[in-house]
Amino acid sequence: MLSIATVKVEARNGYVLVKVSLENRSASVVGPGTVLGRQTLTGGAVRFVEFPNSTSIPPGCTAKVSQLLSAMSELEFTGYRESNGGIIPVSGGMVKRLSFLRSLAEVTWPSIHTELGRWRDEVLVPRIRSIGAGFKALPENAWLRIAEAKQKRQHRDQSERQAWESVDAQIIRWWDEVLVPRTRLIAARFKALHEKTWLRRVEAKQERHHRDQLERQAWESFDAQILRWWDEVLLPRIRFYRRPN
């Protein structure tokens, strides 16, 4: 007769590790075999499970077997099957039931509490301190960003002002060195052109007056010659020819 002495469960990443201690209460040696069980899943489904044992169990001694199972609500041990196929009852009554959820809670809550404490000390508290430091640094960073933005704006305004001052200086220098001298030169040329035009007009008038005077003098000289020829040549001849013989 075999008896299930203890059953321990441990949570392993969403699975359950079930550890079983078998006690041989008979007078004969129990050879290697398999502990047979039936697990009831959380959804109500039933599945048969096996816990292999590779060692012999002398009378009065115990053997430990284990199996990794999925989440379930109850586990029932139905017997022990030896390697020769024989079935040995378990715990004298064929069945030993385990209230899985209660046992799992009793086993896992201390480890969960330990894990929560370690997670609180190693993850949560440093993360909260980091977030607190970040929130504390946020106004300082915001103030620094505002100061940097103000400095950048002042630098940009100063650069624009210097650029406009440089442009104004270039415009004034261009005004004094290029535009005003060129305007004066153009005005002087226009004035000289006007004066030259007026002089040419005066000269043309003088030349025309002189030409008219020469033409008048020429005509007067021609008229004087004609009159002299009239008086000195033509009239005497006419008189000579009209004189009676």
C-alpha positions as CSV (number, residue, x, y, z in Angstrom):
1,M,0.0,0.0,0.0
2,L,1.3,3.4,-1.0
3,S,0.3,6.6,0.7
4,I,0.7,10.1,-0.5
5,A,2.5,11.9,2.3
6,T,2.7,15.4,1.1
7,V,1.8,17.5,-1.9
8,K,3.5,20.8,-2.7
9,V,2.7,23.2,-5.5
10,E,4.7,26.1,-7.0
11,A,3.7,28.7,-9.6
12,R,6.1,28.7,-12.6
13,N,5.4,31.3,-15.3
14,G,1.7,30.5,-15.7
15,Y,2.1,26.8,-14.9
16,V,2.1,24.8,-11.7
17,L,4.8,22.5,-10.5
18,V,3.3,19.7,-8.4
19,K,5.7,17.8,-6.0
20,V,4.4,14.6,-4.5
21,S,6.0,12.4,-1.7
22,L,5.1,8.7,-1.8
23,E,5.4,6.6,1.3
24,N,5.5,2.8,1.1
25,R,3.5,1.4,4.0
26,S,3.6,-2.2,2.8
27,A,6.0,-4.9,3.7
28,S,7.4,-5.3,0.2
29,V,9.5,-3.2,-2.1
30,V,7.6,-1.2,-4.7
31,G,9.5,-1.0,-8.0
32,P,9.8,1.9,-10.4
33,G,6.5,3.1,-11.9
34,T,4.1,6.0,-12.4
35,V,1.7,7.8,-10.1
36,L,-1.6,8.1,-11.9
37,G,-3.8,11.2,-11.5
38,R,-6.7,13.1,-13.0
39,Q,-6.7,16.8,-13.1
40,T,-9.8,19.0,-13.4
41,L,-9.0,22.2,-15.4
42,T,-10.4,25.6,-14.6
43,G,-12.9,25.3,-17.4
44,G,-14.3,21.9,-16.1
45,A,-12.4,19.7,-18.5
46,V,-10.7,16.5,-17.2
47,R,-7.3,15.3,-18.2
48,F,-5.2,12.3,-17.0
49,V,-1.7,13.0,-15.8
50,E,1.3,10.9,-14.8
51,F,4.1,11.4,-12.3
52,P,7.0,9.1,-13.3
53,N,9.1,7.4,-10.6
54,S,12.5,5.9,-11.6
55,T,13.5,4.4,-8.2
56,S,12.3,1.6,-6.1
57,I,10.6,2.3,-2.8
58,P,11.6,0.1,0.1
59,P,9.1,-0.5,3.0
60,G,8.7,2.5,5.2
61,C,10.6,4.7,2.8
62,T,9.4,7.6,0.6
63,A,10.0,8.7,-3.0
64,K,9.5,12.1,-4.5
65,V,7.9,12.7,-7.9
66,S,7.0,15.9,-9.7
67,Q,5.2,17.1,-12.8
68,L,4.6,20.5,-14.4
69,L,0.9,21.0,-15.1
70,S,-1.3,23.8,-16.5
71,A,-3.8,25.8,-14.4
72,M,-6.4,23.6,-12.8
73,S,-8.9,23.6,-9.9
74,E,-8.5,20.1,-8.5
75,L,-6.1,17.1,-8.7
76,E,-7.1,13.5,-7.9
77,F,-4.6,10.7,-7.5
78,T,-6.0,7.4,-8.6
79,G,-3.2,4.9,-8.1
80,Y,0.4,3.7,-8.8
81,R,1.2,1.7,-11.9
82,E,4.3,-0.4,-11.6
83,S,6.6,-1.1,-14.6
84,N,5.1,-4.6,-14.9
85,G,1.6,-3.1,-15.3
86,G,0.3,-3.8,-11.8
87,I,-1.8,-1.2,-10.2
88,I,-1.3,-0.4,-6.5
89,P,-3.9,1.6,-4.6
90,V,-2.9,4.9,-3.1
91,S,-3.4,6.0,0.5
92,G,-5.6,2.9,1.3
93,G,-8.7,4.4,-0.2
94,M,-7.9,4.5,-3.9
95,V,-8.3,8.2,-4.0
96,K,-6.8,11.2,-2.3
97,R,-8.2,14.6,-3.3
98,L,-6.4,17.9,-3.1
99,S,-8.2,21.2,-2.8
100,F,-5.9,22.8,-5.3
101,L,-6.8,26.4,-5.1
102,R,-6.5,26.5,-1.3
103,S,-3.1,24.7,-1.4
104,L,-1.9,26.9,-4.2
105,A,-2.9,30.0,-2.3
106,E,-1.2,28.8,0.8
107,V,2.0,28.0,-1.1
108,T,2.1,31.0,-3.5
109,W,1.0,33.9,-1.3
110,P,4.3,34.0,0.6
111,S,6.2,33.9,-2.6
112,I,3.9,36.4,-4.2
113,H,4.4,38.6,-1.2
114,T,8.2,38.2,-1.5
115,E,8.0,38.9,-5.3
116,L,5.9,42.0,-4.7
117,G,8.3,43.2,-2.1
118,R,11.3,42.7,-4.4
119,W,9.4,44.3,-7.3
120,R,8.4,47.2,-5.1
121,D,12.1,47.7,-3.9
122,E,13.8,47.0,-7.3
123,V,11.3,48.3,-9.8
124,L,8.4,50.4,-8.4
125,V,10.4,52.6,-5.9
126,P,13.2,53.4,-8.4
127,R,10.6,54.1,-11.1
128,I,8.6,56.4,-8.8
129,R,11.8,58.2,-7.8
130,S,12.8,58.5,-11.4
131,I,9.4,59.8,-12.4
132,G,9.4,62.2,-9.4
133,A,12.9,63.5,-10.4
134,G,11.6,63.8,-14.0
135,F,8.6,65.9,-12.8
136,K,10.9,67.9,-10.6
137,A,13.2,68.6,-13.4
138,L,10.4,69.3,-15.8
139,P,9.8,72.9,-14.5
140,E,13.5,73.5,-14.5
141,N,13.8,72.2,-18.0
142,A,10.8,74.2,-19.1
143,W,12.4,77.3,-17.5
144,L,15.6,76.5,-19.3
145,R,13.8,76.0,-22.6
146,I,12.0,79.3,-22.1
147,A,15.3,81.1,-21.2
148,E,17.0,79.4,-24.3
149,A,14.0,80.5,-26.5
150,K,14.3,84.0,-25.1
151,Q,18.0,84.1,-25.8
152,K,17.5,82.7,-29.3
153,R,14.8,85.3,-29.9
154,Q,17.1,88.1,-28.6
155,H,20.0,86.8,-30.7
156,R,17.7,86.6,-33.8
157,D,16.4,90.1,-33.2
158,Q,20.0,91.3,-32.7
159,S,21.1,89.6,-35.9
160,E,18.1,91.1,-37.8
161,R,18.9,94.5,-36.4
162,Q,22.6,94.2,-37.3
163,A,21.6,93.0,-40.8
164,W,19.2,96.0,-41.2
165,E,21.9,98.3,-39.9
166,S,24.4,96.8,-42.4
167,V,21.8,97.2,-45.2
168,D,21.1,100.8,-44.1
169,A,24.9,101.5,-44.1
170,Q,25.3,100.0,-47.5
171,I,22.4,102.0,-48.8
172,I,23.8,105.2,-47.3
173,R,27.2,104.4,-48.7
174,W,25.7,103.6,-52.1
175,W,23.7,106.9,-51.8
176,D,26.8,109.0,-51.0
177,E,29.3,107.2,-53.2
178,V,27.2,106.2,-56.2
179,L,23.8,107.7,-56.5
180,V,24.6,111.4,-55.6
181,P,27.8,111.6,-57.7
182,R,26.0,110.0,-60.6
183,T,23.0,112.2,-60.2
184,R,25.3,115.2,-60.1
185,L,27.2,114.0,-63.2
186,I,23.9,113.5,-65.1
187,A,22.6,116.9,-64.0
188,A,25.9,118.5,-65.1
189,R,25.7,116.7,-68.4
190,F,22.2,117.8,-68.9
191,K,23.2,121.4,-68.0
192,A,26.1,121.2,-70.3
193,L,23.9,119.8,-73.0
194,H,21.5,122.6,-72.5
195,E,24.2,125.2,-72.6
196,K,25.7,123.6,-75.7
197,T,22.3,123.5,-77.4
198,W,21.8,127.2,-76.5
199,L,25.3,128.0,-77.8
200,R,24.7,126.1,-81.0
201,R,21.4,128.0,-81.4
202,V,23.2,131.3,-80.8
203,E,26.0,130.3,-83.2
204,A,23.4,129.2,-85.8
205,K,21.6,132.5,-85.4
206,Q,24.8,134.4,-85.8
207,E,25.8,132.4,-88.8
208,R,22.4,132.9,-90.3
209,H,22.5,136.6,-89.6
210,H,26.0,136.8,-91.1
211,R,24.9,134.8,-94.2
212,D,21.9,137.1,-94.6
213,Q,24.2,140.1,-94.2
214,L,26.5,138.7,-96.8
215,E,23.7,137.9,-99.2
216,R,22.3,141.5,-98.6
217,Q,25.7,143.0,-99.2
218,A,26.1,140.9,-102.3
219,W,22.7,141.9,-103.7
220,E,23.5,145.5,-102.8
221,S,26.8,145.3,-104.6
222,F,25.1,143.6,-107.6
223,D,22.4,146.3,-107.6
224,A,25.1,149.0,-107.5
225,Q,26.9,147.4,-110.4
226,I,23.7,147.2,-112.4
227,L,22.9,150.8,-111.7
228,R,26.4,151.9,-112.5
229,W,26.3,149.9,-115.8
230,W,22.9,151.4,-116.4
231,D,24.1,154.9,-115.8
232,E,27.6,154.6,-117.4
233,V,27.0,152.2,-120.2
234,L,23.4,151.5,-121.2
235,L,22.0,155.1,-121.0
236,P,24.9,156.7,-122.9
237,R,24.5,154.1,-125.7
238,I,20.8,154.6,-125.9
239,R,21.3,158.3,-126.1
240,F,23.9,157.9,-128.7
241,Y,21.7,155.7,-130.9
242,R,18.8,158.1,-130.5
243,R,20.8,161.1,-131.5
244,P,19.9,162.4,-135.0
245,N,22.4,162.2,-137.7
